[in-house]
Amino acid sequence: MTPPFQAILFDLDGTLADTAPDLAAALNRMRLERGMEALPLALLRPMASHGARGLIQVGFELGPDHAGYLPLRDEFLRNYAQDICVHTRLFPGVERVLRQLADQAIPWGIVTNKVAMLTHQLLACMPLPFPPGCVVSGDTTAKPKPAPDPLLHASAVLGVPAQQCLYVGDDLRDMQAAHAAGMGAVAAAYGYCGHQEPRHWGAQFILDEPTQLLQLGLI
């Protein structure tokens, strides 16, 4: 696994797009309707990559094993789907990266744990300069990340061996999935990252901002 890589795969939330404001709004709507105070974005942002599970844990202190979790999750997803792209934006520099990939004819794709319905709804309103060569969602394969299945599926769709693919993500499970798939692993330290330091994830490269991908000689 040495540069240059022949294809680039990206996580979506916290890597390509800053979706945290709209995810936080979906949760805070639930809290306000229950007479609770809205939580600050700074508190919710680190959990945005964990979607409904992570945000409900912070907002209501309930995990998936609690009897009240599923109704809350469904309500959260309904709220989010209604206002999925109000404040969401591509991270600064992402458009430049995608344009250079297109200029160099390097295929790229998206691998996210977001369910397909929401993934495609979001991408339909995002200003991507070029469409991805593949979109793999959390329910596309039998197992989501950190299993390697979604990444291996993406490499097969792009027609590029996994060993020649680079995966960029902002969560530990992204790096775990990349290593399990035999891909290069790049941590997006500008993303949400939870409460862990990306330098502890075992990533081969760490990006402080998206355009560093163009400066490391990886492609």
C-alpha positions in Angstrom: 0.0 0.0 0.0 2.2 2.8 -1.3 1.2 5.9 -3.2 -0.1 6.8 -5.6 -3.5 5.2 -4.9 -5.8 4.5 -7.9 -9.1 5.4 -6.2 -10.3 7.4 -3.3 -13.3 6.6 -1.0 -14.8 9.1 1.4 -17.0 8.9 4.5 -19.9 11.3 4.2 -20.8 13.0 7.5 -17.8 14.8 9.0 -15.5 14.0 6.0 -17.1 15.3 2.8 -20.0 17.3 4.3 -20.6 19.2 7.6 -24.0 17.7 8.4 -23.8 18.3 12.2 -26.0 21.5 12.3 -28.9 19.7 10.7 -28.4 16.5 12.8 -28.3 18.6 15.9 -31.4 20.5 14.9 -33.3 17.2 14.5 -32.4 16.3 18.1 -33.0 19.7 19.6 -36.5 19.8 18.0 -37.3 16.6 20.0 -35.9 18.1 23.2 -37.8 21.4 22.8 -41.1 19.6 22.1 -40.6 17.9 25.5 -39.9 21.1 27.4 -36.2 20.5 27.5 -33.5 23.0 26.6 -31.7 22.8 23.3 -28.2 21.5 23.6 -25.3 23.6 22.0 -23.9 22.4 18.7 -20.5 22.2 20.3 -21.7 19.4 22.6 -23.5 17.5 19.8 -21.0 18.0 17.0 -18.5 15.3 18.2 -21.3 12.6 18.1 -22.6 13.6 14.6 -20.7 10.8 12.9 -22.6 8.3 15.1 -25.9 9.4 13.8 -29.1 8.8 15.7 -27.5 6.4 18.1 -24.9 8.8 19.3 -27.1 11.9 19.3 -29.9 10.2 21.2 -27.4 9.0 23.7 -26.3 12.5 24.4 -29.7 14.1 24.2 -31.7 11.6 26.2 -29.1 9.3 27.8 -30.6 6.3 26.2 -28.8 3.5 24.2 -30.1 1.1 21.6 -30.7 -1.5 24.4 -33.3 0.7 26.1 -37.0 0.0 25.5 -37.6 3.7 24.7 -34.8 4.0 22.2 -36.6 2.9 18.9 -39.4 5.4 19.1 -36.9 8.2 19.7 -34.8 7.0 16.9 -37.7 6.9 14.5 -38.8 10.4 15.5 -35.2 11.7 15.1 -35.0 10.2 11.6 -38.3 11.8 10.6 -37.2 15.2 11.8 -33.9 14.9 10.1 -35.4 13.8 6.8 -37.7 16.8 6.8 -34.8 19.3 7.1 -31.8 17.3 5.9 -30.0 20.0 4.0 -30.8 23.4 5.6 -27.4 24.2 7.1 -25.3 21.3 5.7 -22.4 22.3 3.5 -19.4 20.7 1.9 -16.3 21.2 4.1 -14.0 24.0 2.7 -11.6 22.5 0.2 -13.7 19.4 -0.6 -14.8 20.8 -4.0 -11.2 21.5 -5.0 -10.2 18.0 -4.1 -13.1 16.5 -6.1 -12.3 18.7 -9.1 -8.7 17.6 -9.1 -9.7 13.9 -8.9 -11.8 14.5 -11.9 -9.0 16.3 -13.8 -6.7 13.3 -13.1 -9.4 10.8 -14.0 -9.2 9.2 -10.5 -12.4 7.4 -9.6 -13.9 8.3 -6.2 -16.8 7.1 -4.1 -18.7 7.5 -0.9 -19.0 4.9 1.8 -21.2 5.9 4.8 -23.1 4.2 7.6 -26.0 6.5 6.8 -29.0 4.5 5.5 -29.5 4.6 1.8 -32.8 6.6 1.8 -31.2 9.5 3.8 -27.8 9.2 1.9 -29.4 9.7 -1.5 -31.8 12.4 -0.2 -28.9 14.4 1.1 -26.7 13.9 -2.0 -29.5 15.1 -4.2 -29.3 18.5 -2.7 -25.5 18.7 -2.2 -23.5 20.8 -4.7 -21.0 18.1 -5.7 -19.0 19.2 -8.7 -18.9 15.7 -10.0 -21.0 12.6 -9.2 -19.3 9.8 -7.2 -18.5 6.6 -9.0 -20.3 4.6 -6.3 -22.4 5.3 -3.2 -22.4 2.6 -0.5 -24.7 3.2 2.5 -25.0 1.6 5.9 -27.7 -0.8 4.6 -26.1 -1.6 1.2 -24.1 -4.6 2.5 -24.9 -7.1 5.3 -22.5 -5.4 7.7 -21.8 -1.7 8.1 -18.4 -0.2 9.1 -16.2 -1.1 11.0 -16.7 -4.3 9.0 -14.8 -4.2 5.7 -17.8 -5.2 3.6 -18.9 -1.7 2.5 -15.4 -0.7 1.4 -14.8 -4.0 -0.4 -18.2 -3.5 -2.2 -17.2 0.0 -3.2 -13.8 -1.1 -4.6 -15.6 -3.8 -6.6 -18.1 -1.3 -8.1 -15.2 1.1 -9.0 -13.3 -1.8 -10.5 -10.2 -1.0 -8.5 -8.5 -3.5 -6.2 -8.9 -2.7 -2.5 -5.1 -2.5 -2.0 -5.1 0.4 -4.5 -7.9 2.3 -2.8 -7.6 5.0 -0.1 -10.3 5.5 2.5 -10.8 8.9 4.2 -12.9 9.1 7.3 -13.3 11.0 10.6 -14.0 8.1 13.0 -12.1 5.3 14.5 -14.4 2.7 12.8 -13.5 4.2 9.5 -9.8 3.4 10.0 -10.8 -0.1 11.3 -12.8 -0.7 8.2 -10.0 0.5 6.0 -7.4 -1.7 7.6 -9.7 -4.7 7.5 -10.3 -4.1 3.8 -6.6 -3.8 3.1 -6.9 -0.1 2.0 -4.9 2.9 2.8 -6.4 4.7 5.9 -6.6 8.5 6.1 -8.0 10.2 9.2 -10.0 13.4 8.6 -9.0 15.3 11.8 -11.0 18.3 10.6 -14.2 16.3 11.0 -16.2 15.2 14.1 -13.8 12.6 15.5 -15.9 11.8 18.6 -13.9 12.2 21.8 -10.8 10.4 20.5 -7.6 11.8 19.1 -7.2 10.7 15.4 -3.5 10.1 16.0 -4.5 7.1 18.1 -6.5 5.4 15.3 -3.7 3.8 13.4 -4.2 5.9 10.4 -1.4 6.1 7.9 -2.0 9.8 7.2 -3.9 12.5 9.0 -5.5 15.5 7.3 -6.0 18.8 9.1 -8.0 20.0 6.1 -9.3 18.3 2.9 -6.8 19.8 0.4 -3.9 18.2 2.3 -4.9 15.1 0.4 -3.6 16.8 -2.7 -0.3 17.7 -1.1 0.8 14.3 0.4 1.6 12.6 -2.9 -1.1 10.0 -2.3 -2.7 10.4 -5.8 
